[in-house]
Structures are given as structure tokens and as C-alpha cells.
Amino acid sequence: MTEFASRSDDGATGDPAARGRPRVLITGACRGIGHACAKAFAAEGAELILATTKHHVSGEGALAGVGRLAGTWVLPPTLTAQYHFLPDGAVRPYVGAGINYTIFYNTKATGALNSAIGKTKVGLSDSVGWAGQAGIDIDVTKKIFVNLDAKYIRIRTHATLTTGTLVNRERVHLDPLVLGVGIGTRF
């Protein structure tokens, strides 16, 4: 987790008094382009969360017995604006709201699906939705803090299964509640 305070009125950065200022969280991107993005978003008063994870798709109805139908990688960048209730306190609760754009990539049918219905190509469409969050930052030292955070992200996609000339398309509602615990630092 990387956090940058935005510039104070006198142009200085890294001032402990700027603790309650906007922050940028870029998970797994603390150098290079991720570092530059974190600084840019902090200067604009926004939070950006970037992380990618692998997920599995399971079927219902006639496909419930197959188990896992596909595997996919998901990148759900989520940009939120936050309001901190006690920006200068050692304990800083906040709420936020924003937008999410979810990208599904490297989606592949499992061997179980291919065995059950024949060689199948699986695709998931990208998604745009809203996000809401609530959390708290708790100072450990003047520069180190612990963050507890909950986010609801609305993710709606279409799953397309193509087996030979047969095409099945279903709307999928994911809508995860993402819980996070992190350690952050101020520069």
C-alpha cells in the first residue's frame, strides 16, 4: 500500500499534519508507473485501488454437476472519493463512493466443461459499476498506520459459452464485498 499526502498550502509534502488529506492506494505497484499514478491521484484528492486476482466460474441448473466451468483473471480498478470524519485524529474513520471498471482476461474453459458438453470457448464481458466503501485508518506511529476497509463493488457481466455453433449467453451478477486490512506509510 502506498500513500501520498497531497500538497499543503505552503507547497510542502509529507507533512504529518496532512494526515487526513486524500490518499491513493495502489496495491502491488510501489515503483515506476504505479508510483507515478499514486502521486497523481493523491494530488487530485482521489483513491485508486489496483489489484488482479484469479477467479473460478461455476455453473447452475443443468451445469451444476460439472463443478468449475472456467477460470478467469479479473482486474477491477476502482476509483473512489473519500470523506474523512476526523482528518487530523490518530483514528480516522471515512466513507467513500466511486466507480469501478472490471476487466476479465485470460478466461478459459475447464477440462470438466469440455468433457461435459464438448470443446467450449468462454468469454466474460467487461463491466462498469459503482462502488461504496467505509473504513478506518489507525496511526501506529507518525508515519505508519493500519487500515481496515470494506468495499461493495457492483460488477455485472455477460458470460458467453460457445460450443461448436451453439452460443449460450447469460447475465452474471458478482457484486463482491471486499474486506481489506493493510499497513500504510506517509512520505
C-alpha positions as CSV (number, residue, x, y, z in Angstrom):
1,M,0.0,0.0,0.0
2,T,1.4,3.4,-0.9
3,E,0.0,6.6,0.4
4,F,1.0,10.2,-0.6
5,A,-0.4,13.2,1.1
6,S,-1.4,16.0,-1.3
7,R,0.5,19.3,-1.2
8,S,-0.3,21.6,1.7
9,D,-1.0,25.3,1.2
10,D,2.7,26.1,1.5
11,G,3.6,23.6,-1.2
12,A,5.4,21.1,1.2
13,T,4.7,17.4,1.0
14,G,4.9,14.7,3.6
15,D,3.8,16.9,6.5
16,P,2.4,14.8,9.3
17,A,-0.4,17.5,9.7
18,A,-1.6,16.4,6.2
19,R,-2.6,13.0,7.6
20,G,-6.3,13.5,6.7
21,R,-5.7,14.6,3.2
22,P,-6.7,12.5,0.2
23,R,-4.8,9.2,-0.4
24,V,-4.1,6.8,-3.1
25,L,-3.8,3.1,-2.6
26,I,-2.1,1.1,-5.4
27,T,-1.6,-2.5,-4.2
28,G,1.4,-4.2,-5.7
29,A,2.6,-1.1,-7.6
30,C,5.1,0.8,-5.5
31,R,7.6,1.7,-8.2
32,G,7.6,3.1,-11.7
33,I,4.3,3.7,-13.2
34,G,2.3,2.7,-10.1
35,H,4.3,5.2,-8.0
36,A,3.7,8.0,-10.5
37,C,-0.1,7.1,-10.6
38,A,-0.3,7.2,-6.8
39,K,1.2,10.7,-6.7
40,A,-1.0,12.0,-9.5
41,F,-4.3,10.7,-7.9
42,A,-3.3,11.9,-4.4
43,A,-2.8,15.4,-5.9
44,E,-6.4,15.3,-7.2
45,G,-8.0,14.0,-4.0
46,A,-8.9,10.5,-5.0
47,E,-8.2,6.9,-4.1
48,L,-7.4,4.3,-6.7
49,I,-7.3,0.6,-5.9
50,L,-5.5,-1.7,-8.4
51,A,-5.1,-5.4,-7.9
52,T,-5.7,-8.5,-10.0
53,T,-6.9,-11.9,-8.9
54,K,-7.8,-15.3,-10.4
55,H,-11.4,-16.5,-10.1
56,H,-13.3,-19.6,-11.0
57,V,-16.8,-19.8,-12.6
58,S,-19.2,-22.5,-11.5
59,G,-22.5,-23.4,-13.2
60,E,-26.1,-23.7,-12.0
61,G,-29.0,-25.7,-13.3
62,A,-28.0,-28.3,-15.9
63,L,-24.3,-27.4,-15.5
64,A,-24.3,-27.6,-11.7
65,G,-22.9,-31.1,-11.7
66,V,-19.9,-30.1,-13.8
67,G,-18.3,-28.1,-11.0
68,R,-15.9,-25.4,-12.2
69,L,-16.7,-24.3,-15.7
70,A,-13.9,-21.8,-16.3
71,G,-11.1,-19.9,-14.8
72,T,-10.5,-16.1,-15.4
73,W,-8.3,-13.3,-14.3
74,V,-10.0,-10.2,-13.0
75,L,-8.7,-6.6,-12.8
76,P,-11.3,-4.4,-11.2
77,P,-9.8,-0.8,-10.9
78,T,-11.9,1.1,-8.5
79,L,-11.7,4.9,-8.1
80,T,-13.3,6.4,-5.1
81,A,-13.6,9.8,-3.4
82,Q,-13.4,9.7,0.4
83,Y,-14.7,11.9,3.2
84,H,-12.7,11.6,6.5
85,F,-14.7,12.4,9.6
86,L,-11.6,13.2,11.8
87,P,-8.8,14.0,9.3
88,D,-6.4,15.2,12.0
89,G,-7.0,12.4,14.5
90,A,-5.0,9.4,15.3
91,V,-8.1,7.3,14.4
92,R,-9.7,8.4,11.1
93,P,-13.0,6.8,10.0
94,Y,-14.1,7.5,6.4
95,V,-16.7,6.7,3.8
96,G,-16.3,6.8,0.1
97,A,-18.1,6.3,-3.2
98,G,-16.9,5.9,-6.8
99,I,-16.8,4.0,-10.0
100,N,-15.5,0.6,-11.0
101,Y,-14.4,-0.8,-14.4
102,T,-13.8,-4.5,-14.3
103,I,-11.7,-6.2,-16.9
104,F,-11.9,-10.0,-17.4
105,Y,-8.9,-11.6,-19.2
106,N,-7.3,-15.0,-19.9
107,T,-10.7,-16.7,-19.5
108,K,-10.5,-20.5,-20.3
109,A,-12.9,-23.4,-20.1
110,T,-12.0,-26.2,-17.7
111,G,-11.4,-29.8,-18.9
112,A,-14.6,-30.7,-17.0
113,L,-16.7,-28.4,-19.0
114,N,-15.1,-29.5,-22.3
115,S,-15.7,-33.2,-21.3
116,A,-19.4,-32.5,-20.4
117,I,-20.5,-30.5,-23.5
118,G,-17.6,-30.5,-26.0
119,K,-14.8,-28.0,-26.7
120,T,-16.1,-24.7,-25.4
121,K,-14.9,-21.1,-25.6
122,V,-15.8,-19.0,-22.6
123,G,-15.8,-15.2,-22.6
124,L,-16.8,-12.6,-20.0
125,S,-17.6,-9.0,-20.9
126,D,-16.0,-6.1,-19.1
127,S,-18.2,-4.3,-16.6
128,V,-18.8,-0.7,-15.3
129,G,-20.5,-0.2,-11.9
130,W,-20.5,1.9,-8.8
131,A,-18.6,1.2,-5.6
132,G,-19.1,2.2,-1.9
133,Q,-16.7,1.9,1.0
134,A,-16.3,2.5,4.7
135,G,-13.1,2.2,6.7
136,I,-10.8,3.5,9.3
137,D,-7.1,4.4,9.5
138,I,-5.4,4.0,12.8
139,D,-2.0,5.5,13.5
140,V,0.7,3.2,14.8
141,T,3.5,5.9,14.5
142,K,3.6,9.3,12.9
143,K,4.4,7.7,9.5
144,I,2.8,4.2,9.8
145,F,-0.9,3.4,10.0
146,V,-3.2,0.4,9.9
147,N,-6.1,0.5,7.5
148,L,-9.4,-1.5,7.8
149,D,-11.7,-1.2,4.9
150,A,-14.9,-2.7,3.4
151,K,-16.0,-2.1,-0.2
152,Y,-19.1,-3.1,-2.1
153,I,-18.4,-3.2,-5.8
154,R,-21.2,-3.7,-8.3
155,I,-19.9,-6.0,-11.1
156,R,-22.3,-7.1,-13.8
157,T,-21.0,-9.1,-16.8
158,H,-22.3,-11.4,-19.6
159,A,-20.9,-14.9,-19.8
160,T,-20.7,-16.3,-23.4
161,L,-20.2,-20.0,-23.9
162,T,-19.6,-21.1,-27.5
163,T,-19.6,-24.9,-28.2
164,G,-19.4,-25.5,-31.9
165,T,-22.2,-23.4,-33.5
166,L,-24.2,-23.2,-30.2
167,V,-23.9,-20.0,-28.3
168,N,-25.2,-19.5,-24.8
169,R,-25.2,-16.1,-23.2
170,E,-26.1,-15.4,-19.5
171,R,-26.0,-12.2,-17.4
172,V,-23.9,-12.7,-14.3
173,H,-24.1,-10.6,-11.1
174,L,-20.9,-10.7,-9.0
175,D,-21.3,-7.8,-6.6
176,P,-18.5,-8.7,-4.1
177,L,-18.0,-7.3,-0.6
178,V,-14.2,-6.8,-0.4
179,L,-12.7,-6.6,3.1
180,G,-9.2,-5.3,3.5
181,V,-6.5,-4.9,6.1
182,G,-3.4,-3.0,5.3
183,I,-0.4,-1.2,6.6
184,G,0.4,2.2,5.1
185,T,3.0,4.8,5.2
186,R,3.2,8.5,4.7
187,F,6.1,10.1,2.9
